[in-house]
Amino acid sequence: MNTQAMGTAEETRVLVVEDDRGIAESLVRGSRQAGYSVEDVRTGRAALSVPSPDVVLLDLGLPDIDGVEVCRRLRKRRSSR
C-alpha cells in the first residue's frame, strides 16, 4: 500500500467490513494503533453507505450482500468520481 499517495496515516480512512465481531475488533484495533482513522460496519449495505474510504478491509462472506458484489459497487462508485 502506498500511503504517500494517500497522505499520512491520520488522513487515511480505513473501512472494516466484517460481521464477526472478534475479527472486526482485532482489525480495528490494529489499524487504529497504526494511526489510521477507522470506521467499521457489519453488513454490505452499511459499507455502501460510508462515503469514499481510502482503504477497505472486506469480508467476502457477509450476511446481506456478497463481499465480491460490495467490492464491485465500491469500485464502480470510486471510478465514477
Protein Blocks (a to p, Z undefined) as FASTA:
>chain_A
ZZklnopfklpccddddfblklmmmmmmmmmmnopacdddfbfklmmmpghifbdcddfb
bfkbcfklmmmmmmmmmmmZZ
